[in-house]
Amino acid sequence: MKSSLNAIVKIDENWVYLLVVFLLFTNCISEKRIIDDPVYLIGGESPRANVNCNQEFEAVPSSVTNPRGEIKWFASLGFNRMTYAKSLWSNWSGGSGTSSTGFEVPINPNDPFDLQSLSGDSWSTYSEAKNLAYFYFIGRPNSFNSCVAVAATSPEKLETGEWEYPATCLFRSRGDQCAILQIDATNTFFSACKVDGKIRIQAFKNCSGAPGPAYGCPLSALVDISGANALQFSLAENPCTGNLILVYRSNGEIRLRFYDENLIQINDFMVRDNQSFANGQTNAGCTNGTIRRCGLGSSDCCNMSTSNCQDAPTGQCLRVNGRPSIDTYKKNLGGIDLCGAVLAYDALVKGEDGNLWSKSRLDIVDISSETSPEIVTQWSSTSGDFNWNHYSSYAVVTNKGPNAKRPRIAWFWLTDIRGACNVIAEGATSSNLGGSMQATGIISGPFPGVYTNTFGIGDYFRGIKGGDVDGSLYVSWGEPIITTRSSCVPCKGDTWNLSTKITRISWERIRKQKGGPIKNTSLGPLNKLSPSR
């Protein structure tokens, strides 16, 4: 199997010193990386598959706790639901009953904008200072089309279904595919959404609890960003400054923009150019969407919204977002705080066959100085010449627990290297700030790239930013699952639903082995090649 990772490296003096320290330390120890078998987010395989079709997508987990230390993660799901996990990492609980669909998020009956219901595009964030878990959904008021709706409650109250702050509209403004973030350093809540073809960022400063006029915390600042891809962005906090970071794509450029709590722009920095990813023709035969699907060009794996699939467009492809991810960390070296941002995203490049194919990118940026960020390392998942896709890119980083002095990075994507009917989840990890990468091999799959509806098989991977307190990293993704319900999508002799999986990545120290470090045996060692941007 052909596979390689391409790297671009540009390192400033502080990062050179840091990397040298890490590499010297690495030579003195040996470690075993552990990737646990994925589990389904809610309740297991059989009950989840038979609840209804297109049940789960866009699951966004975050790390929390409670006074007993039992509730460690929650996840916001599409269509006004959420779930949480307690105790052991794989002991996911979705409420009472094995076929539970998660907990319904309530609506504030006194919402000033007459909020009536909640729908998808879910997101989540957590405030350690307030001990509040926040959940975003698209709100559906009576008086206008949609709003940014947010609910919040304490993690320990999830089990009893108590909601301190039922969902309410933050502002009389539409919002599509929003992201939310609470920054405790400045006590500011942010939302970023697509509004009228722009990225709109809203700030709610000094909220005592949840944001929004219903809870006495009105909008404090707003900015609109023109000239960007309004659906391809994510948010993070710079742990060195407490400022907001927006990663976004504009005219094929991946950019970082820094704001203070009043949404005063500090800097806008280009990370990498010529990284286009937009809807349109990519793989041969794709006219709607961006990624080929199983059964492309035939009636197999089609959308069941038309009778017996006879009228379904055979050129329909999978919808994917191309949304970049961002996670950050802080390290102290000789009394100096060094902060980094880890970005992952998809990019379309021309393959040997002349068609466009999606590849995954990973960039690490020194953001210690927001006025002069520096590229640390850049990777590509494979050569652009190969005629297969890597997509739904995502990366997380941790320097918690035993990794307090050695940040760990996990980078993931889906690939149809074996064909669109045999998609697999895979990726790579790094223990030295991207100085080297170790392939994961197959994490999950193969499974067919099923066209369930316009949501595809899930817009993106998601993960717990910063990892867990023990240093473990987590990622989740949408994956088709066989069901007995005849109303779901037929494909290759079975009917398929959409469920959400999650896995854990951790490291443990072991005695130095003769013969060097552990090598991945599925894809072979990952090589640095002479890259082209």
Buried (B, 14 or more C-beta within 10 A) or exposed (E): EEBBBBBBBEBBEBBEBBBEBBBEEBEEEBBEBEBBEBBBBBBBBBBBBBBEBBBBBBBBBBBBBBEEEBBBBBBBBBBBBBBBBBEEBBEBBBBEEEBBBBBBBBBBEEBEBBBEBBBBBBBBBBBEEBBBBBBBBBBBBEEBEBBBBBBBBBBBBBBEEEBBBBBBBBBEBBBBBBBBBBBEBBBBBBBBBBBEEBBBBBBBBEBEBBBBBBBEBBBBBEBEBEEBBBBBBBBBBBBBBBBBBBBBBBEBBBBBBBBBBEBEEBBEBEBBEEBBBEBEBBBBBBEBBBBBBBBBEEBBBBBBEEEEBEEBEEBBBBBBBBBBBBBBBBBEEEEEEBBBBBBBBBBBBEBEEEBBBBBBBBBBBBBBEBEEBBBBBBBBBBBBEBEBBBBBBBBBBBBBEBBEEBBBBBBBBBBBBBEBBBBBBBBBBBBBBBBBBBBBBBBBBBBBBBBBBEBBBBBBBBBBBBBBEBBBBBBBBBBBBBBEBEEBBBBEEBBBBBBBBBBBBBBEEEEEEEEEBEEBEEBBBBEBEEBEE
